[in-house]
Amino acid sequence: MRRIRRAGGVLNVSELDRAIQSLRAGDSAVGDIRAFVDGARLSAAASALFRAALQDGSDVERKRMVHALEAIGQRLDPLFERGSILVRDAACIALLVDPGLAVMGQARDTAIDVLLTCVPTQLLQPVGQKLVEHLRAHPDDLSLRLIAKARLPAARIEIAKLMTMPQRAVSESVKLAYAALGNATVEQEFIQAFLSTHDAAEKARTARLLGYIGSPNALKALAREMRCELVVATPGVMRRSVRLDIIAALRMSYPDKVFLWDQAIRDDSGYQAVEDFCVQHLGARYRTPRPPFLWLESARSAAR
């Protein structure tokens, strides 16, 4: 029976295969990741088995594999114990892209969501060619947002082609990628939309778009609005400060800054730390008082 060595002992390959098959069948969560890793990274043996499962599994099975890679990648990250959701393992990222994006369906959409939410921009560069190929085959909103986040120069030709379509057919996601790839005119349109709106939901939405663009001007615009008083409210359910959406947008460019994580905002000192960063690094100047503290407040707790 073939065995492979890993840090901490010898792993039976058939046991690893059973663990992958169990995940594929939906019988268990990832649990202890030591079966899947070699030191501080996904093992070559586990990578090969995940690749096979992603290549020949059903959409449901593929989606389970994507979630498993997300969980393993997060637990491998040095900041996991502090609450990080980052996935920075190169093998996990490579699998999420190829074959993770190979077949259209829920698994592919989930893989893109993980890449958008958990993988830092610079770590998308090594898989950039695969992302451009995927965009070429499937230029939908998700792939366009992924290109925007990755800011891949190799995608400029494809995005420029999409921008030549009749104006009414050019989607916001195409323009977003165009701005993220360096078009200053379109970038300014997104910045103005964010700065000028007084609607809380629209402010939150346009903040996230500036997060994808991630240019110096976009980041400065986000920093400028860190004392925004707007609140997204769902009557009878919850109230949420738009500042959290601004922080989330900043976090896309500074993913390992712990003070930008949601769980870091527990009192007013959390907002103070973000503001200090914006003043020191993004040139923000605040002339109005900081709004009263609000994170996420349920209607029930507000009524007490």
TITORZA-915307 format. One record per residue (C-alpha): x, y, z; residue number from 1. Coordinates in Angstrom, 1 decimal, m for minus. Example, Ala and Ser with C-alpha at 12.3 -4.5 7.8 and 13.67 -1.06 7.14 Angstrom:
! residues 2
SITE     c1     c2     c3  nr
SITE   12.3   m4.5    7.8   1
SITE   13.7   m1.1    7.1   2
This chain:
! residues 304
SITE     c1     c2     c3  nr
SITE    0.0    0.0    0.0   1
SITE    1.5    3.3   m1.1   2
SITE    2.3    5.9    1.6   3
SITE    3.5    9.5    1.5   4
SITE    5.4   11.4    4.1   5
SITE    4.2   14.6    5.7   6
SITE    5.1   16.7    8.7   7
SITE    4.2   14.8   11.8   8
SITE    4.1   11.3   10.4   9
SITE    3.2    9.0    7.5  10
SITE   m0.2    9.3    5.7  11
SITE   m1.9    6.3    4.1  12
SITE   m2.9    7.4    0.6  13
SITE   m6.0    5.3    0.7  14
SITE   m7.1    7.1    3.9  15
SITE   m6.7   10.4    2.1  16
SITE   m8.7    9.1   m0.8  17
SITE  m11.5    8.0    1.6  18
SITE  m11.4   11.5    3.2  19
SITE  m11.9   13.1   m0.2  20
SITE  m14.7   10.7   m1.2  21
SITE  m16.4   11.4    2.1  22
SITE  m16.3   15.1    1.4  23
SITE  m17.5   14.5   m2.1  24
SITE  m20.5   12.5   m0.8  25
SITE  m21.4   15.2    1.7  26
SITE  m21.0   12.9    4.6  27
SITE  m18.7   15.1    6.6  28
SITE  m17.2   18.5    7.0  29
SITE  m13.4   19.0    6.5  30
SITE  m12.7   18.6   10.2  31
SITE   m9.0   18.0   11.0  32
SITE   m7.1   19.3    8.0  33
SITE   m3.9   17.4    8.8  34
SITE   m4.9   14.6    6.4  35
SITE   m4.8   17.1    3.5  36
SITE   m1.7   19.1    4.2  37
SITE    2.1   18.8    4.0  38
SITE    3.5   21.2    6.5  39
SITE    1.8   24.5    6.0  40
SITE    0.4   23.8    2.5  41
SITE   m2.0   21.6    0.7  42
SITE   m0.2   18.3   m0.1  43
SITE    0.5   17.2   m3.6  44
SITE   m1.4   14.0   m3.0  45
SITE   m4.5   15.9   m1.8  46
SITE   m4.2   18.4   m4.6  47
SITE   m4.3   15.6   m7.2  48
SITE   m7.4   14.0   m5.6  49
SITE   m9.2   17.3   m5.4  50
SITE   m8.4   18.0   m9.0  51
SITE   m9.8   14.6  m10.0  52
SITE  m13.0   15.2   m8.0  53
SITE  m13.4   18.7   m9.5  54
SITE  m12.9   17.3  m13.0  55
SITE  m15.4   14.4  m13.0  56
SITE  m17.9   15.2  m10.2  57
SITE  m21.4   16.5  m10.5  58
SITE  m22.1   20.1   m9.8  59
SITE  m23.2   19.3   m6.3  60
SITE  m20.0   17.3   m5.7  61
SITE  m17.9   20.0   m7.2  62
SITE  m19.4   22.6   m5.0  63
SITE  m18.6   20.5   m1.9  64
SITE  m15.0   20.3   m3.1  65
SITE  m14.9   24.1   m3.5  66
SITE  m16.1   24.6    0.0  67
SITE  m13.6   22.1    1.3  68
SITE  m10.7   23.9   m0.4  69
SITE  m12.0   27.2    1.0  70
SITE  m12.0   25.7    4.5  71
SITE   m8.6   24.1    4.2  72
SITE   m7.1   27.3    2.7  73
SITE   m8.5   29.4    5.5  74
SITE   m7.2   27.1    8.2  75
SITE   m3.7   27.1    6.6  76
SITE   m3.5   30.9    6.8  77
SITE   m1.2   32.2    9.6  78
SITE   m4.0   34.7   10.7  79
SITE   m6.8   32.1   10.9  80
SITE   m6.7   31.9   14.7  81
SITE   m7.2   35.7   14.8  82
SITE  m10.4   35.4   12.7  83
SITE   m9.0   35.6    9.1  84
SITE  m11.0   34.2    6.2  85
SITE   m8.1   34.6    3.8  86
SITE   m7.1   31.8    1.4  87
SITE   m3.5   32.3    0.5  88
SITE   m2.3   28.7   m0.2  89
SITE   m1.2   28.6   m3.9  90
SITE   m2.4   25.1   m4.5  91
SITE   m5.9   25.8   m3.2  92
SITE   m6.1   29.0   m5.3  93
SITE   m4.9   27.2   m8.4  94
SITE   m7.6   24.4   m8.0  95
SITE  m10.3   27.0   m7.4  96
SITE   m9.5   28.5  m10.7  97
SITE   m8.7   25.3  m12.7  98
SITE  m10.7   23.1  m12.7  99
SITE  m12.9   25.1  m10.3 100
SITE  m14.1   27.4  m13.1 101
SITE  m14.2   24.8  m15.8 102
SITE  m17.9   24.0  m15.8 103
SITE  m20.7   26.6  m15.6 104
SITE  m22.9   26.0  m12.6 105
SITE  m23.3   26.6   m8.9 106
SITE  m19.8   25.2   m8.2 107
SITE  m18.2   27.6  m10.6 108
SITE  m20.2   30.5   m9.1 109
SITE  m19.1   29.4   m5.6 110
SITE  m15.5   29.2   m6.6 111
SITE  m15.6   32.8   m8.0 112
SITE  m17.3   33.9   m4.7 113
SITE  m14.4   32.4   m2.7 114
SITE  m11.8   34.0   m5.1 115
SITE  m13.6   37.4   m4.7 116
SITE  m14.0   37.2   m0.9 117
SITE  m11.0   35.3    0.4 118
SITE   m8.1   35.6   m2.0 119
SITE   m5.9   38.7   m2.0 120
SITE   m5.6   40.5   m5.4 121
SITE   m1.8   39.9   m5.8 122
SITE   m2.3   36.1   m5.4 123
SITE   m4.6   36.1   m8.4 124
SITE   m1.7   37.2  m10.7 125
SITE   m0.2   33.7  m11.0 126
SITE   m3.5   32.3  m12.3 127
SITE   m4.2   35.4  m14.4 128
SITE   m4.0   33.7  m17.8 129
SITE   m6.6   31.1  m16.8 130
SITE   m8.9   34.0  m15.5 131
SITE   m8.6   35.8  m18.9 132
SITE   m9.4   32.6  m20.8 133
SITE  m12.4   32.1  m18.6 134
SITE  m13.5   35.7  m19.2 135
SITE  m13.2   35.1  m22.9 136
SITE  m15.4   32.1  m22.8 137
SITE  m17.9   33.5  m20.2 138
SITE  m18.0   37.3  m20.0 139
SITE  m20.7   37.4  m17.3 140
SITE  m20.9   39.7  m14.2 141
SITE  m19.1   37.3  m12.0 142
SITE  m16.1   36.8  m14.3 143
SITE  m15.9   40.5  m14.9 144
SITE  m15.8   41.3  m11.2 145
SITE  m13.1   38.8  m10.8 146
SITE  m11.1   40.4  m13.5 147
SITE  m11.7   43.8  m11.9 148
SITE  m10.4   42.5   m8.6 149
SITE   m7.4   40.8  m10.2 150
SITE   m6.6   43.9  m12.3 151
SITE   m4.9   41.9  m14.9 152
SITE   m3.2   43.8  m17.7 153
SITE   m3.6   40.8  m20.0 154
SITE   m7.4   41.3  m19.8 155
SITE   m7.4   44.8  m21.3 156
SITE   m7.9   43.6  m24.9 157
SITE  m11.0   41.6  m23.9 158
SITE  m12.5   44.4  m21.8 159
SITE  m11.8   46.9  m24.6 160
SITE  m13.7   44.7  m27.0 161
SITE  m16.7   44.6  m24.6 162
SITE  m16.6   48.4  m24.2 163
SITE  m17.1   48.8  m28.0 164
SITE  m20.6   47.4  m27.7 165
SITE  m23.6   49.8  m28.1 166
SITE  m23.6   51.9  m24.9 167
SITE  m26.9   50.5  m23.6 168
SITE  m25.4   47.0  m23.8 169
SITE  m22.3   47.8  m21.8 170
SITE  m23.0   46.5  m18.3 171
SITE  m21.8   48.1  m15.1 172
SITE  m19.5   45.1  m14.6 173
SITE  m17.8   45.8  m17.9 174
SITE  m17.2   49.4  m16.9 175
SITE  m16.0   48.3  m13.5 176
SITE  m13.3   46.1  m15.0 177
SITE  m12.4   48.9  m17.5 178
SITE  m12.0   51.3  m14.5 179
SITE  m10.0   48.7  m12.5 180
SITE   m7.7   48.2  m15.5 181
SITE   m6.8   51.9  m15.5 182
SITE   m9.4   54.0  m17.4 183
SITE   m9.4   57.2  m15.5 184
SITE  m12.6   58.6  m17.0 185
SITE  m14.8   55.6  m16.1 186
SITE  m13.0   55.3  m12.7 187
SITE  m14.1   58.9  m12.0 188
SITE  m17.7   58.1  m12.8 189
SITE  m17.7   55.4  m10.1 190
SITE  m16.0   57.7   m7.6 191
SITE  m18.6   60.4   m8.2 192
SITE  m21.5   58.0   m8.0 193
SITE  m20.2   57.0   m4.6 194
SITE  m19.4   60.5   m3.2 195
SITE  m22.7   62.1   m4.5 196
SITE  m25.3   59.6   m3.3 197
SITE  m27.2   60.1   m0.1 198
SITE  m29.0   56.8   m0.3 199
SITE  m27.6   54.3    2.3 200
SITE  m28.1   51.2    0.2 201
SITE  m26.5   52.8   m2.9 202
SITE  m23.7   54.2   m0.8 203
SITE  m22.9   50.7    0.4 204
SITE  m23.2   49.2   m3.1 205
SITE  m20.9   51.8   m4.8 206
SITE  m18.4   51.5   m1.9 207
SITE  m18.0   47.9   m2.8 208
SITE  m17.5   48.8   m6.5 209
SITE  m14.6   51.1   m5.5 210
SITE  m13.2   48.3   m3.5 211
SITE  m12.9   46.3   m6.7 212
SITE  m11.2   49.2   m8.5 213
SITE   m8.7   49.7   m5.7 214
SITE   m6.9   52.6   m7.3 215
SITE   m5.3   55.3   m5.2 216
SITE   m8.2   57.7   m6.1 217
SITE  m10.8   55.1   m5.3 218
SITE   m9.2   54.3   m1.9 219
SITE   m8.9   58.1   m1.1 220
SITE  m12.6   58.5   m1.9 221
SITE  m13.5   55.6    0.4 222
SITE  m11.3   57.0    3.2 223
SITE  m12.9   60.4    2.8 224
SITE  m16.3   59.0    3.7 225
SITE  m15.3   57.1    6.8 226
SITE  m17.5   59.4    8.9 227
SITE  m20.5   58.8    6.8 228
SITE  m23.7   58.8    8.9 229
SITE  m25.8   56.7    6.6 230
SITE  m27.4   53.5    7.9 231
SITE  m28.8   50.6    5.9 232
SITE  m32.0   49.7    7.7 233
SITE  m34.4   46.8    7.2 234
SITE  m37.6   47.7    9.1 235
SITE  m38.2   45.4   12.0 236
SITE  m35.0   43.4   11.3 237
SITE  m31.8   45.3   11.7 238
SITE  m29.7   48.5   11.3 239
SITE  m26.2   48.5    9.8 240
SITE  m23.7   51.3    9.5 241
SITE  m22.6   52.0    5.9 242
SITE  m19.1   52.5    7.3 243
SITE  m18.8   48.7    7.5 244
SITE  m19.3   48.5    3.7 245
SITE  m16.6   51.2    3.3 246
SITE  m14.2   49.3    5.6 247
SITE  m15.0   46.1    3.6 248
SITE  m14.1   47.9    0.4 249
SITE  m10.8   49.1    1.9 250
SITE  m10.1   45.6    3.1 251
SITE   m9.9   44.3   m0.5 252
SITE   m6.7   46.3   m0.9 253
SITE   m5.4   45.6    2.6 254
SITE   m6.6   42.1    3.4 255
SITE   m4.2   41.4    6.2 256
SITE   m4.9   44.5    8.2 257
SITE   m6.7   43.0   11.2 258
SITE   m8.3   46.3   12.2 259
SITE  m10.2   46.3    8.9 260
SITE  m11.9   43.0    9.7 261
SITE  m15.6   43.1   10.7 262
SITE  m14.9   41.5   14.1 263
SITE  m12.4   44.3   14.9 264
SITE  m15.2   46.9   15.1 265
SITE  m16.7   46.2   18.5 266
SITE  m16.7   49.8   19.9 267
SITE  m15.7   53.3   18.8 268
SITE  m12.0   52.5   19.1 269
SITE  m12.4   50.2   16.1 270
SITE  m13.6   53.0   13.9 271
SITE  m10.9   55.2   15.4 272
SITE   m8.2   52.7   14.2 273
SITE   m9.6   52.7   10.7 274
SITE   m9.7   56.5   10.6 275
SITE   m6.2   56.8   11.8 276
SITE   m5.0   54.5    9.0 277
SITE   m7.0   56.6    6.5 278
SITE   m5.4   59.8    7.7 279
SITE   m1.9   58.4    7.8 280
SITE   m1.9   56.4    4.6 281
SITE   m4.7   57.7    2.4 282
SITE   m4.6   61.5    3.1 283
SITE   m8.0   61.7    4.7 284
SITE   m9.0   64.8    6.7 285
SITE  m12.1   64.8    8.9 286
SITE  m13.9   68.0    9.7 287
SITE  m17.1   66.5   11.2 288
SITE  m17.5   64.5   14.4 289
SITE  m17.5   60.7   14.2 290
SITE  m21.1   59.4   14.1 291
SITE  m22.5   57.6   17.2 292
SITE  m21.2   54.0   17.3 293
SITE  m23.2   51.6   15.3 294
SITE  m22.1   48.2   14.0 295
SITE  m25.0   45.8   13.3 296
SITE  m28.0   46.3   15.5 297
SITE  m31.0   44.0   15.5 298
SITE  m34.5   45.5   15.8 299
SITE  m35.0   43.5   19.0 300
SITE  m31.9   44.9   20.7 301
SITE  m32.7   48.4   19.6 302
SITE  m36.1   48.2   21.1 303
SITE  m34.8   47.4   24.6 304
